[in-house]
Amino acid sequence: MKKLFALLTVISLLASCNDSAKKVIVMSKGEADINTDTKIITGKEGAGRNEKMFVLGGGEHTFKLNTPAGEATVQIKENGVYIVNVMNDTIIGSFQKYADPAKANTSISQENLKHRIDSLHQLMEGKNVSEANKNFFILPKYATRITGNLDAQIVGPYHQMTSAEKVNGKDPEVYRFYSIKEIRDMVAKMEALTVGKKI
């Protein structure tokens, strides 16, 4: 009986924590060391891109960052999903509507293509970026709140995700992030498609 009561107490505590949780995703190049007791996150230069996630309860939390770009202090206040950038590279991203793979490969008009190029240029310049606009420009040594929806999906740089399944009949809330190099390469390929054939 005591074990059952203890188990119910733990479940109750976990449920109450979930109501006031902060999901934190640390993006690094190589492994990152996360110490939630000392509130220190250390990012080191290494091979490959890495993502680690941890959850915090209610209240405000302050973390010290030790990164290849230097040291910083970040605050995580409101509930929701956060990205902490401990790379020596800017992370750029936005909300994305993921369709079925068959629909994702449909052709787009030149006007639509030019609009996408213009939007990407604005993102690279850090213009019109905010949680309200669902666009993000995350410099090294920064923590940014992405959304209040803890069920939102975050797709990090160099991932090849092209579609996402519906959740309870609804489109998922997905945010896709790129390194600034990926965005530049993407823009170059798009701009090549806007050039007419030479005669």
N, CA, C and O atoms as a DFTB+ gen file, in Angstrom:
796 C
 N C O
     1  1       0.822      -1.198       0.000
     2  2       0.000       0.000       0.000
     3  2       0.868       1.266       0.000
     4  3       0.592       2.240      -0.700
     5  1       1.946       1.205       0.830
     6  2       2.862       2.350       0.895
     7  2       3.535       2.584      -0.451
     8  3       3.725       3.727      -0.867
     9  1       3.903       1.475      -1.141
    10  2       4.552       1.590      -2.454
    11  2       3.599       2.209      -3.468
    12  3       4.002       3.034      -4.289
    13  1       2.324       1.801      -3.406
    14  2       1.321       2.332      -4.329
    15  2       1.141       3.828      -4.094
    16  3       1.065       4.609      -5.043
    17  1       1.074       4.226      -2.809
    18  2       0.924       5.640      -2.473
    19  2       2.123       6.446      -2.964
    20  3       1.967       7.543      -3.500
    21  1       3.334       5.885      -2.774
    22  2       4.555       6.564      -3.220
    23  2       4.565       6.731      -4.734
    24  3       4.958       7.778      -5.248
    25  1       4.126       5.682      -5.452
    26  2       4.075       5.727      -6.914
    27  2       3.092       6.783      -7.394
    28  3       3.385       7.532      -8.327
    29  1       1.914       6.846      -6.753
    30  2       0.909       7.846      -7.122
    31  2       1.412       9.259      -6.846
    32  3       1.124      10.188      -7.600
    33  1       2.167       9.411      -5.760
    34  2       2.739      10.723      -5.424
    35  2       3.732      11.172      -6.490
    36  3       3.729      12.332      -6.901
    37  1       4.587      10.242      -6.940
    38  2       5.576      10.553      -7.983
    39  2       4.880      10.934      -9.278
    40  3       5.262      11.905      -9.931
    41  1       3.844      10.159      -9.655
    42  2       3.097      10.460     -10.889
    43  2       2.455      11.832     -10.798
    44  3       2.472      12.602     -11.758
    45  1       1.885      12.134      -9.632
    46  2       1.249      13.432      -9.425
    47  2       2.253      14.575      -9.542
    48  3       1.970      15.605     -10.154
    49  1       3.437      14.377      -8.943
    50  2       4.485      15.405      -9.021
    51  2       4.961      15.620     -10.453
    52  3       5.175      16.754     -10.883
    53  1       5.125      14.506     -11.195
    54  2       5.554      14.614     -12.588
    55  2       4.517      15.346     -13.419
    56  3       4.861      16.157     -14.279
    57  1       3.244      15.060     -13.161
    58  2       2.162      15.722     -13.908
    59  2       2.151      17.213     -13.626
    60  3       1.965      18.020     -14.537
    61  1       2.355      17.590     -12.340
    62  2       2.347      19.010     -11.995
    63  2       3.559      19.723     -12.586
    64  3       3.471      20.892     -12.961
    65  1       4.711      19.011     -12.672
    66  2       5.912      19.599     -13.285
    67  2       5.691      19.831     -14.768
    68  3       6.164      20.818     -15.330
    69  1       4.958      18.898     -15.407
    70  2       4.729      18.993     -16.845
    71  2       3.910      20.221     -17.203
    72  3       4.037      20.763     -18.301
    73  1       3.049      20.669     -16.251
    74  2       2.230      21.852     -16.499
    75  2       3.078      23.127     -16.520
    76  3       2.672      24.135     -17.098
    77  1       4.243      23.081     -15.896
    78  2       5.096      24.272     -15.834
    79  2       6.510      23.913     -16.270
    80  3       7.486      24.213     -15.583
    81  1       6.597      23.267     -17.422
    82  2       7.900      22.764     -17.863
    83  2       8.521      23.630     -18.940
    84  3       7.849      24.362     -19.666
    85  1       9.837      23.510     -19.005
    86  2      10.620      24.152     -20.052
    87  2      11.455      23.057     -20.703
    88  3      12.281      22.424     -20.046
    89  1      11.240      22.842     -21.979
    90  2      12.026      21.855     -22.719
    91  2      13.173      22.607     -23.387
    92  3      12.945      23.509     -24.193
    93  1      14.404      22.232     -23.049
    94  2      15.579      22.952     -23.539
    95  2      16.389      22.047     -24.458
    96  3      16.796      20.954     -24.065
    97  1      16.619      22.510     -25.688
    98  2      17.401      21.750     -26.663
    99  2      18.721      22.482     -26.888
   100  3      18.744      23.628     -27.337
   101  1      19.809      21.804     -26.569
   102  2      21.145      22.383     -26.724
   103  2      21.722      21.907     -28.048
   104  3      21.871      20.706     -28.271
   105  1      22.046      22.852     -28.930
   106  2      22.637      22.523     -30.224
   107  2      24.122      22.837     -30.187
   108  3      24.531      23.947     -29.845
   109  1      24.927      21.832     -30.547
   110  2      26.378      21.981     -30.459
   111  2      27.059      21.299     -31.634
   112  3      26.443      20.519     -32.361
   113  1      28.331      21.602     -31.807
   114  2      29.157      20.903     -32.784
   115  2      30.046      19.976     -31.968
   116  3      30.932      20.433     -31.246
   117  1      29.806      18.665     -32.085
   118  2      30.433      17.729     -31.162
   119  2      29.582      17.634     -29.909
   120  3      28.504      18.223     -29.842
   121  1      30.058      16.899     -28.919
   122  2      29.305      16.682     -27.685
   123  2      29.265      17.944     -26.823
   124  3      30.239      18.693     -26.744
   125  1      28.110      18.159     -26.176
   126  2      27.988      19.239     -25.197
   127  2      27.813      18.611     -23.827
   128  3      27.155      17.581     -23.685
   129  1      28.404      19.236     -22.822
   130  2      28.270      18.754     -21.451
   131  2      27.251      19.638     -20.737
   132  3      27.418      20.855     -20.660
   133  1      26.185      19.011     -20.213
   134  2      25.112      19.755     -19.553
   135  2      25.039      19.328     -18.091
   136  3      24.834      18.153     -17.790
   137  1      25.208      20.290     -17.186
   138  2      25.107      20.012     -15.762
   139  2      23.965      20.860     -15.199
   140  3      24.116      22.063     -14.985
   141  1      22.817      20.209     -14.960
   142  2      21.650      20.950     -14.480
   143  2      21.755      21.304     -12.998
   144  3      20.997      22.139     -12.505
   145  1      22.697      20.670     -12.281
   146  2      22.899      20.997     -10.861
   147  2      23.681      22.302     -10.711
   148  3      23.282      23.191      -9.959
   149  1      24.792      22.407     -11.432
   150  2      25.611      23.626     -11.362
   151  2      25.137      24.691     -12.346
   152  3      25.612      25.827     -12.331
   153  1      24.177      24.298     -13.215
   154  2      23.634      25.209     -14.245
   155  2      24.740      25.705     -15.189
   156  3      24.845      26.896     -15.479
   157  1      25.561      24.754     -15.657
   158  2      26.630      25.078     -16.612
   159  2      26.489      24.190     -17.846
   160  3      26.356      22.972     -17.729
   161  1      26.520      24.803     -19.019
   162  2      26.498      24.070     -20.288
   163  2      27.796      24.377     -21.017
   164  3      28.128      25.537     -21.259
   165  1      28.526      23.321     -21.363
   166  2      29.817      23.496     -22.040
   167  2      29.757      22.895     -23.435
   168  3      29.458      21.713     -23.605
   169  1      30.044      23.720     -24.422
   170  2      30.106      23.254     -25.802
   171  2      31.540      23.283     -26.285
   172  3      32.252      24.260     -26.054
   173  1      31.973      22.226     -26.951
   174  2      33.340      22.151     -27.458
   175  2      33.323      21.937     -28.962
   176  3      32.354      21.409     -29.508
   177  1      34.388      22.344     -29.628
   178  2      34.506      22.074     -31.057
   179  2      34.689      20.572     -31.255
   180  3      35.498      19.945     -30.572
   181  1      33.947      20.007     -32.176
   182  2      34.054      18.577     -32.442
   183  2      33.485      18.251     -33.796
   184  3      33.114      19.146     -34.555
   185  1      33.415      16.979     -34.101
   186  2      32.898      16.543     -35.401
   187  2      31.393      16.360     -35.325
   188  3      30.866      15.853     -34.334
   189  1      30.714      16.773     -36.373
   190  2      29.274      16.555     -36.480
   191  2      28.448      17.500     -35.632
   192  3      28.959      18.163     -34.729
   193  1      27.155      17.548     -35.940
   194  2      26.216      18.375     -35.185
   195  2      25.548      17.505     -34.134
   196  3      25.297      16.322     -34.363
   197  1      25.263      18.092     -32.989
   198  2      24.702      17.328     -31.894
   199  2      23.556      18.090     -31.246
   200  3      23.572      19.320     -31.191
   201  1      22.569      17.363     -30.761
   202  2      21.449      17.962     -30.044
   203  2      21.170      17.158     -28.790
   204  3      21.063      15.932     -28.837
   205  1      21.052      17.852     -27.669
   206  2      20.682      17.213     -26.408
   207  2      19.512      17.976     -25.807
   208  3      19.447      19.202     -25.898
   209  1      18.586      17.242     -25.190
   210  2      17.403      17.873     -24.618
   211  2      17.311      17.564     -23.130
   212  3      17.617      16.453     -22.698
   213  1      16.885      18.559     -22.347
   214  2      16.575      18.323     -20.938
   215  2      15.369      19.183     -20.560
   216  3      15.032      20.143     -21.254
   217  1      14.731      18.825     -19.458
   218  2      13.501      19.508     -19.032
   219  2      13.719      20.174     -17.687
   220  3      14.323      19.597     -16.782
   221  1      13.218      21.402     -17.567
   222  2      13.271      22.152     -16.314
   223  2      11.853      22.370     -15.808
   224  3      10.904      22.386     -16.592
   225  1      11.713      22.536     -14.503
   226  2      10.410      22.814     -13.912
   227  2      10.089      24.293     -13.956
   228  3      10.699      25.051     -14.710
   229  1       9.112      24.703     -13.129
   230  2       8.681      26.098     -13.107
   231  2       9.731      27.017     -12.522
   232  3      10.749      26.568     -11.995
   233  1       9.470      28.312     -12.621
   234  2      10.406      29.304     -12.103
   235  2      11.441      29.713     -13.130
   236  3      11.470      29.195     -14.246
   237  1      12.295      30.655     -12.735
   238  2      13.348      31.147     -13.633
   239  2      14.635      30.363     -13.408
   240  3      14.966      29.984     -12.284
   241  1      15.349      30.130     -14.504
   242  2      16.609      29.391     -14.442
   243  2      17.681      30.182     -15.186
   244  3      17.441      30.705     -16.274
   245  1      18.868      30.261     -14.581
   246  2      19.998      30.941     -15.201
   247  2      21.117      29.933     -15.425
   248  3      21.521      29.223     -14.504
   249  1      21.611      29.878     -16.656
   250  2      22.691      28.954     -17.009
   251  2      23.908      29.735     -17.497
   252  3      23.790      30.757     -18.173
   253  1      25.082      29.219     -17.131
   254  2      26.327      29.765     -17.668
   255  2      26.724      28.917     -18.867
   256  3      26.687      27.688     -18.803
   257  1      27.105      29.573     -19.965
   258  2      27.539      28.874     -21.170
   259  2      29.036      29.038     -21.362
   260  3      29.560      30.151     -21.331
   261  1      29.714      27.927     -21.559
   262  2      31.126      27.935     -21.952
   263  2      31.182      27.380     -23.372
   264  3      30.950      26.188     -23.577
   265  1      31.482      28.217     -24.343
   266  2      31.395      27.800     -25.743
   267  2      32.655      28.191     -26.513
   268  3      33.456      28.986     -26.021
   269  1      32.839      27.641     -27.718
   270  2      33.970      28.059     -28.562
   271  2      33.938      29.555     -28.891
   272  3      34.968      30.146     -29.215
   273  1      32.735      30.169     -28.806
   274  2      32.595      31.593     -29.100
   275  2      32.781      32.446     -27.849
   276  3      32.696      33.672     -27.920
   277  1      33.034      31.807     -26.701
   278  2      33.223      32.551     -25.459
   279  2      32.202      32.163     -24.400
   280  3      31.437      31.216     -24.580
   281  1      32.198      32.900     -23.299
   282  2      31.282      32.621     -22.192
   283  2      30.094      33.576     -22.222
   284  3      30.183      34.685     -22.749
   285  1      28.982      33.126     -21.649
   286  2      27.786      33.963     -21.570
   287  2      26.873      33.407     -20.492
   288  3      27.049      32.280     -20.028
   289  1      25.902      34.207     -20.104
   290  2      24.872      33.776     -19.159
   291  2      23.526      33.951     -19.833
   292  3      23.248      35.002     -20.410
   293  1      22.679      32.917     -19.761
   294  2      21.354      32.986     -20.381
   295  2      20.297      32.691     -19.330
   296  3      20.532      31.945     -18.379
   297  1      19.126      33.293     -19.520
   298  2      18.011      33.071     -18.608
   299  2      16.878      32.357     -19.333
   300  3      16.553      32.674     -20.477
   301  1      16.289      31.398     -18.649
   302  2      15.153      30.652     -19.181
   303  2      14.004      30.892     -18.216
   304  3      13.976      30.342     -17.115
   305  1      13.056      31.720     -18.644
   306  2      12.000      32.186     -17.733
   307  2      10.646      31.527     -17.996
   308  3      10.165      30.745     -17.176
   309  1      10.041      31.839     -19.124
   310  2       8.694      31.336     -19.418
   311  2       8.725      29.852     -19.774
   312  3       9.757      29.314     -20.175
   313  1       7.580      29.208     -19.618
   314  2       7.468      27.809     -20.015
   315  2       7.469      27.709     -21.530
   316  3       7.079      28.653     -22.218
   317  1       7.902      26.577     -22.050
   318  2       7.927      26.376     -23.491
   319  2       9.176      25.657     -23.945
   320  3       9.909      25.077     -23.143
   321  1       9.409      25.706     -25.255
   322  2      10.558      25.044     -25.868
   323  2      11.629      26.095     -26.183
   324  3      11.344      27.139     -26.770
   325  1      12.861      25.793     -25.779
   326  2      13.986      26.704     -25.995
   327  2      15.077      26.013     -26.802
   328  3      15.234      24.793     -26.746
   329  1      15.829      26.818     -27.555
   330  2      17.065      26.339     -28.176
   331  2      18.212      27.144     -27.581
   332  3      18.164      28.372     -27.513
   333  1      19.250      26.419     -27.148
   334  2      20.467      27.061     -26.662
   335  2      21.558      26.749     -27.679
   336  3      21.839      25.585     -27.961
   337  1      22.172      27.795     -28.226
   338  2      23.199      27.631     -29.255
   339  2      24.584      27.732     -28.623
   340  3      25.013      28.815     -28.224
   341  1      25.288      26.586     -28.533
   342  2      26.663      26.604     -28.030
   343  2      27.667      26.305     -29.149
   344  3      28.805      25.912     -28.892
   345  1      27.223      26.497     -30.392
   346  2      28.125      26.358     -31.542
   347  2      28.773      27.706     -31.827
   348  3      28.335      28.739     -31.320
   349  1      29.808      27.684     -32.633
   350  2      30.433      28.925     -33.094
   351  2      29.830      29.281     -34.453
   352  3      30.545      29.603     -35.402
   353  1      28.501      29.217     -34.525
   354  2      27.794      29.407     -35.791
   355  2      26.372      29.864     -35.481
   356  3      25.784      29.437     -34.487
   357  1      25.826      30.720     -36.318
   358  2      24.456      31.180     -36.141
   359  2      23.477      30.123     -36.638
   360  3      23.718      29.465     -37.650
   361  1      22.369      29.968     -35.914
   362  2      21.314      29.028     -36.303
   363  2      20.110      29.846     -36.759
   364  3      19.676      30.763     -36.062
   365  1      19.577      29.512     -37.925
   366  2      18.447      30.237     -38.496
   367  2      17.304      29.258     -38.730
   368  3      17.526      28.144     -39.205
   369  1      16.084      29.666     -38.399
   370  2      14.974      28.736     -38.607
   371  2      13.625      29.407     -38.566
   372  3      13.509      30.602     -38.296
   373  1      12.600      28.611     -38.843
   374  2      11.231      29.123     -38.852
   375  2      10.233      27.975     -38.781
   376  3      10.587      26.806     -38.929
   377  1       8.986      28.339     -38.552
   378  2       7.892      27.378     -38.575
   379  2       7.717      26.858     -39.993
   380  3       7.787      27.629     -40.950
   381  1       7.491      25.559     -40.134
   382  2       7.334      24.955     -41.456
   383  2       6.080      24.108     -41.508
   384  3       5.772      23.377     -40.567
   385  1       5.360      24.212     -42.612
   386  2       4.222      23.315     -42.836
   387  2       4.731      22.116     -43.605
   388  3       5.143      22.239     -44.759
   389  1       4.704      20.958     -42.971
   390  2       5.181      19.745     -43.620
   391  2       4.012      19.002     -44.242
   392  3       3.084      18.588     -43.548
   393  1       4.066      18.837     -45.561
   394  2       3.022      18.134     -46.289
   395  2       3.447      16.696     -46.540
   396  3       4.525      16.271     -46.123
   397  1       2.574      15.941     -47.237
   398  2       2.953      14.589     -47.649
   399  2       4.108      14.702     -48.627
   400  3       4.170      15.665     -49.391
   401  1       5.044      13.726     -48.623
   402  2       6.186      13.780     -49.541
   403  2       5.768      13.965     -50.997
   404  3       6.457      14.647     -51.756
   405  1       4.638      13.361     -51.397
   406  2       4.176      13.461     -52.791
   407  2       3.793      14.891     -53.145
   408  3       3.989      15.340     -54.274
   409  1       3.235      15.609     -52.150
   410  2       2.814      16.988     -52.391
   411  2       3.966      17.972     -52.234
   412  3       3.921      19.078     -52.773
   413  1       4.988      17.575     -51.504
   414  2       6.103      18.486     -51.209
   415  2       6.961      18.784     -52.427
   416  3       7.652      19.802     -52.472
   417  1       6.919      17.893     -53.419
   418  2       7.787      18.049     -54.589
   419  2       7.106      18.734     -55.771
   420  3       7.616      18.676     -56.890
   421  1       5.967      19.377     -55.543
   422  2       5.291      20.056     -56.640
   423  2       6.097      21.283     -57.049
   424  3       6.805      21.872     -56.233
   425  1       5.982      21.664     -58.331
   426  2       6.748      22.803     -58.842
   427  2       6.173      24.110     -58.304
   428  3       4.992      24.190     -57.966
   429  1       7.032      25.139     -58.229
   430  2       6.591      26.451     -57.757
   431  2       6.877      27.486     -58.838
   432  3       7.756      27.307     -59.681
   433  1       6.116      28.565     -58.791
   434  2       6.268      29.614     -59.798
   435  2       7.523      30.436     -59.532
   436  3       8.077      30.413     -58.433
   437  1       7.964      31.165     -60.561
   438  2       9.127      32.043     -60.413
   439  2       8.866      33.123     -59.363
   440  3       9.771      33.506     -58.622
   441  1       7.629      33.609     -59.304
   442  2       7.272      34.640     -58.331
   443  2       7.395      34.096     -56.898
   444  3       7.927      34.756     -56.005
   445  1       6.885      32.873     -56.713
   446  2       6.963      32.230     -55.401
   447  2       8.422      31.960     -55.018
   448  3       8.814      32.123     -53.862
   449  1       9.208      31.549     -56.000
   450  2      10.626      31.262     -55.774
   451  2      11.362      32.524     -55.333
   452  3      12.149      32.498     -54.387
   453  1      11.094      33.633     -56.033
   454  2      11.744      34.901     -55.679
   455  2      11.319      35.376     -54.290
   456  3      12.112      35.970     -53.560
   457  1      10.054      35.107     -53.930
   458  2       9.564      35.466     -52.598
   459  2      10.317      34.668     -51.533
   460  3      10.682      35.211     -50.491
   461  1      10.547      33.386     -51.794
   462  2      11.281      32.540     -50.843
   463  2      12.728      33.014     -50.687
   464  3      13.269      33.041     -49.582
   465  1      13.338      33.384     -51.802
   466  2      14.720      33.883     -51.765
   467  2      14.796      35.154     -50.928
   468  3      15.698      35.313     -50.105
   469  1      13.837      36.061     -51.145
   470  2      13.800      37.318     -50.395
   471  2      13.620      37.048     -48.899
   472  3      14.258      37.696     -48.069
   473  1      12.744      36.085     -48.554
   474  2      12.505      35.735     -47.149
   475  2      13.765      35.179     -46.500
   476  3      14.069      35.492     -45.349
   477  1      14.501      34.350     -47.248
   478  2      15.731      33.764     -46.713
   479  2      16.811      34.822     -46.512
   480  3      17.564      34.773     -45.538
   481  1      16.885      35.795     -47.453
   482  2      17.844      36.898     -47.298
   483  2      17.529      37.698     -46.033
   484  3      18.437      38.092     -45.300
   485  1      16.233      37.936     -45.781
   486  2      15.840      38.677     -44.583
   487  2      16.206      37.901     -43.324
   488  3      16.652      38.482     -42.334
   489  1      16.013      36.578     -43.370
   490  2      16.379      35.746     -42.220
   491  2      17.881      35.812     -41.949
   492  3      18.305      35.911     -40.798
   493  1      18.687      35.757     -43.021
   494  2      20.144      35.815     -42.855
   495  2      20.598      37.147     -42.267
   496  3      21.648      37.230     -41.631
   497  1      19.797      38.183     -42.486
   498  2      20.117      39.506     -41.948
   499  2      19.482      39.731     -40.579
   500  3      19.651      40.790     -39.976
   501  1      18.750      38.726     -40.093
   502  2      18.112      38.838     -38.780
   503  2      16.917      39.770     -38.763
   504  3      16.579      40.317     -37.714
   505  1      16.265      39.966     -39.915
   506  2      15.120      40.878     -40.001
   507  2      13.806      40.127     -39.755
   508  3      13.658      38.964     -40.129
   509  1      12.857      40.823     -39.117
   510  2      11.518      40.287     -38.840
   511  2      11.550      38.978     -38.056
   512  3      10.675      38.129     -38.226
   513  1      12.558      38.815     -37.195
   514  2      12.647      37.578     -36.424
   515  2      12.046      37.793     -35.035
   516  3      12.410      38.729     -34.324
   517  1      11.127      36.916     -34.667
   518  2      10.510      36.948     -33.344
   519  2       9.679      35.692     -33.184
   520  3       9.355      35.015     -34.160
   521  1       9.340      35.389     -31.942
   522  2       8.487      34.224     -31.700
   523  2       7.125      34.429     -32.354
   524  3       6.536      33.482     -32.876
   525  1       6.621      35.664     -32.328
   526  2       5.314      35.958     -32.925
   527  2       5.322      35.694     -34.431
   528  3       4.343      35.188     -34.980
   529  1       6.441      36.042     -35.106
   530  2       6.554      35.815     -36.554
   531  2       6.995      34.391     -36.886
   532  3       7.011      33.993     -38.051
   533  1       7.352      33.627     -35.849
   534  2       7.799      32.239     -36.000
   535  2       9.054      32.124     -36.863
   536  3       9.251      31.136     -37.571
   537  1       9.901      33.160     -36.789
   538  2      11.203      33.175     -37.455
   539  2      12.270      33.400     -36.389
   540  3      12.055      34.151     -35.438
   541  1      13.431      32.742     -36.553
   542  2      14.441      32.814     -35.500
   543  2      15.849      32.950     -36.073
   544  3      16.190      32.329     -37.079
   545  1      16.656      33.775     -35.411
   546  2      18.045      34.037     -35.767
   547  2      18.812      33.922     -34.453
   548  3      18.867      34.878     -33.679
   549  1      19.402      32.760     -34.201
   550  2      20.003      32.485     -32.890
   551  2      21.522      32.531     -32.986
   552  3      22.152      31.631     -33.541
   553  1      22.089      33.581     -32.443
   554  2      23.544      33.760     -32.454
   555  2      24.207      32.784     -31.486
   556  3      23.543      32.254     -30.595
   557  1      25.510      32.538     -31.649
   558  2      26.231      31.735     -30.660
   559  2      26.096      32.352     -29.271
   560  3      26.055      33.575     -29.132
   561  1      26.025      31.504     -28.242
   562  2      25.942      31.913     -26.831
   563  2      24.580      32.486     -26.450
   564  3      24.471      33.218     -25.466
   565  1      23.534      32.158     -27.225
   566  2      22.196      32.671     -26.920
   567  2      21.212      31.530     -26.688
   568  3      21.369      30.430     -27.218
   569  1      20.186      31.825     -25.877
   570  2      19.053      30.918     -25.675
   571  2      17.800      31.640     -26.156
   572  3      17.584      32.802     -25.812
   573  1      16.977      30.964     -26.947
   574  2      15.788      31.584     -27.516
   575  2      14.570      30.693     -27.305
   576  3      14.620      29.491     -27.563
   577  1      13.476      31.290     -26.835
   578  2      12.218      30.556     -26.696
   579  2      11.579      30.449     -28.077
   580  3      11.420      31.448     -28.778
   581  1      11.219      29.240     -28.455
   582  2      10.663      28.997     -29.784
   583  2       9.138      29.005     -29.763
   584  3       8.502      29.613     -30.625
   585  1       8.558      28.330     -28.778
   586  2       7.099      28.211     -28.709
   587  2       6.690      27.785     -27.310
   588  3       7.491      27.242     -26.550
   589  1       5.435      28.039     -26.983
   590  2       4.894      27.586     -25.713
   591  2       4.377      26.168     -25.772
   592  3       4.020      25.595     -24.742
   593  1       4.329      25.586     -26.970
   594  2       3.821      24.229     -27.168
   595  2       4.930      23.206     -26.923
   596  3       5.844      23.074     -27.737
   597  1       4.853      22.489     -25.813
   598  2       5.885      21.510     -25.472
   599  2       5.900      20.308     -26.407
   600  3       6.873      19.555     -26.430
   601  1       4.829      20.122     -27.178
   602  2       4.760      19.010     -28.133
   603  2       5.298      19.385     -29.512
   604  3       5.318      18.548     -30.415
   605  1       5.730      20.622     -29.681
   606  2       6.262      21.057     -30.981
   607  2       7.517      20.261     -31.313
   608  3       8.272      19.860     -30.426
   609  1       7.726      20.038     -32.622
   610  2       8.904      19.308     -33.079
   611  2       9.969      20.295     -33.565
   612  3       9.673      21.238     -34.299
   613  1      11.204      20.059     -33.144
   614  2      12.334      20.890     -33.557
   615  2      13.250      20.047     -34.430
   616  3      13.725      18.992     -34.010
   617  1      13.494      20.518     -35.647
   618  2      14.383      19.812     -36.577
   619  2      15.648      20.643     -36.714
   620  3      15.602      21.780     -37.183
   621  1      16.775      20.076     -36.307
   622  2      18.030      20.811     -36.271
   623  2      18.758      20.855     -37.596
   624  3      18.340      20.211     -38.558
   625  1      19.858      21.620     -37.656
   626  2      20.658      21.729     -38.882
   627  2      21.133      20.375     -39.396
   628  3      21.438      19.464     -38.626
   629  1      21.185      20.275     -40.711
   630  2      21.694      19.114     -41.445
   631  2      20.830      17.859     -41.315
   632  3      21.271      16.770     -41.682
   633  1      19.618      17.996     -40.802
   634  2      18.686      16.870     -40.820
   635  2      17.931      16.903     -42.144
   636  3      17.757      17.966     -42.739
   637  1      17.487      15.744     -42.599
   638  2      16.846      15.652     -43.917
   639  2      15.340      15.392     -43.827
   640  3      14.776      14.754     -44.716
   641  1      14.693      15.867     -42.787
   642  2      13.259      15.649     -42.613
   643  2      12.481      16.372     -43.705
   644  3      12.701      17.559     -43.949
   645  1      11.565      15.650     -44.365
   646  2      10.776      16.250     -45.444
   647  2       9.277      16.198     -45.183
   648  3       8.510      16.886     -45.856
   649  1       8.850      15.391     -44.211
   650  2       7.422      15.307     -43.904
   651  2       7.238      14.918     -42.447
   652  3       8.158      14.403     -41.810
   653  1       6.039      15.170     -41.921
   654  2       5.716      14.823     -40.541
   655  2       4.272      14.351     -40.470
   656  3       3.401      14.898     -41.147
   657  1       4.022      13.346     -39.659
   658  2       2.674      12.791     -39.540
   659  2       1.791      13.706     -38.701
   660  3       2.262      14.439     -37.831
   661  1       0.481      13.639     -38.994
   662  2      -0.489      14.403     -38.213
   663  2      -0.599      13.800     -36.821
   664  3      -0.410      12.597     -36.642
   665  1      -0.905      14.637     -35.839
   666  2      -1.086      14.190     -34.460
   667  2      -2.538      14.433     -34.080
   668  3      -2.993      15.576     -34.051
   669  1      -3.270      13.355     -33.787
   670  2      -4.710      13.445     -33.486
   671  2      -5.471      14.200     -34.576
   672  3      -6.363      15.000     -34.292
   673  1      -5.099      13.929     -35.830
   674  2      -5.772      14.539     -36.968
   675  2      -5.351      15.965     -37.275
   676  3      -5.877      16.578     -38.204
   677  1      -4.412      16.501     -36.512
   678  2      -3.964      17.878     -36.728
   679  2      -2.527      17.900     -37.248
   680  3      -1.721      17.026     -36.928
   681  1      -2.224      18.926     -38.062
   682  2      -0.852      19.094     -38.537
   683  2       0.057      19.387     -37.356
   684  3      -0.314      20.168     -36.480
   685  1       1.234      18.784     -37.310
   686  2       2.148      19.031     -36.188
   687  2       2.751      20.430     -36.273
   688  3       2.839      21.020     -37.350
   689  1       3.164      20.945     -35.119
   690  2       3.859      22.237     -35.080
   691  2       5.348      21.940     -35.189
   692  3       5.968      21.442     -34.249
   693  1       5.916      22.257     -36.366
   694  2       7.303      21.900     -36.650
   695  2       8.124      23.158     -36.946
   696  3       7.701      24.025     -37.710
   697  1       9.291      23.237     -36.335
   698  2      10.224      24.339     -36.584
   699  2      11.513      23.747     -37.135
   700  3      12.129      22.876     -36.520
   701  1      11.912      24.241     -38.319
   702  2      13.090      23.711     -39.008
   703  2      14.225      24.718     -38.895
   704  3      14.055      25.899     -39.197
   705  1      15.391      24.236     -38.455
   706  2      16.548      25.112     -38.269
   707  2      17.717      24.687     -39.156
   708  3      17.913      23.504     -39.434
   709  1      18.484      25.682     -39.589
   710  2      19.630      25.476     -40.476
   711  2      20.829      26.249     -39.942
   712  3      20.686      27.223     -39.203
   713  1      22.013      25.793     -40.334
   714  2      23.198      26.625     -40.101
   715  2      23.166      27.726     -41.160
   716  3      22.503      27.580     -42.187
   717  1      23.871      28.811     -40.916
   718  2      23.867      29.906     -41.885
   719  2      24.493      29.466     -43.212
   720  3      24.139      29.988     -44.269
   721  1      25.424      28.507     -43.158
   722  2      26.029      27.974     -44.383
   723  2      24.988      27.232     -45.221
   724  3      24.964      27.360     -46.445
   725  1      24.126      26.454     -44.557
   726  2      23.059      25.749     -45.274
   727  2      22.134      26.731     -45.981
   728  3      21.738      26.507     -47.125
   729  1      21.790      27.829     -45.289
   730  2      20.896      28.829     -45.877
   731  2      21.552      29.477     -47.097
   732  3      20.897      29.678     -48.120
   733  1      22.827      29.801     -46.996
   734  2      23.528      30.413     -48.135
   735  2      23.548      29.470     -49.333
   736  3      23.328      29.891     -50.469
   737  1      23.813      28.190     -49.073
   738  2      23.814      27.193     -50.157
   739  2      22.425      27.067     -50.782
   740  3      22.287      26.947     -52.000
   741  1      21.403      27.095     -49.932
   742  2      20.026      26.992     -50.401
   743  2      19.661      28.173     -51.297
   744  3      19.049      28.004     -52.351
   745  1      20.050      29.375     -50.855
   746  2      19.759      30.593     -51.628
   747  2      20.476      30.549     -52.969
   748  3      19.898      30.923     -53.989
   749  1      21.725      30.099     -52.982
   750  2      22.495      30.014     -54.234
   751  2      21.814      29.074     -55.233
   752  3      21.746      29.376     -56.424
   753  1      21.312      27.941     -54.748
   754  2      20.626      26.986     -55.638
   755  2      19.318      27.566     -56.171
   756  3      18.976      27.383     -57.340
   757  1      18.588      28.272     -55.294
   758  2      17.324      28.885     -55.720
   759  2      17.567      29.993     -56.735
   760  3      16.843      30.114     -57.724
   761  1      18.605      30.810     -56.477
   762  2      18.887      31.915     -57.398
   763  2      19.310      31.382     -58.772
   764  3      19.048      32.021     -59.791
   765  1      19.956      30.226     -58.803
   766  2      20.339      29.615     -60.083
   767  2      19.094      29.235     -60.891
   768  3      19.120      29.249     -62.121
   769  1      18.005      28.895     -60.194
   770  2      16.762      28.515     -60.876
   771  2      16.003      29.713     -61.446
   772  3      15.122      29.553     -62.291
   773  1      16.353      30.927     -60.972
   774  2      15.652      32.116     -61.471
   775  2      16.334      32.700     -62.710
   776  3      15.800      33.615     -63.336
   777  1      17.495      32.183     -63.063
   778  2      18.219      32.699     -64.224
   779  2      17.711      32.014     -65.480
   780  3      17.666      30.786     -65.556
   781  1      17.323      32.830     -66.482
   782  2      16.813      32.274     -67.734
   783  2      17.932      31.632     -68.552
   784  3      19.110      31.949     -68.386
   785  1      17.537      30.734     -69.427
   786  2      18.525      30.067     -70.267
   787  2      19.117      31.038     -71.274
   788  3      18.397      31.824     -71.891
   789  1      20.439      30.980     -71.436
   790  2      21.118      31.847     -72.407
   791  2      20.968      31.271     -73.807
   792  3      21.049      30.060     -74.008
   793  1      20.749      32.158     -74.771
   794  2      20.580      31.695     -76.160
   795  2      21.887      31.862     -76.894
   796  3      21.977      31.536     -78.078
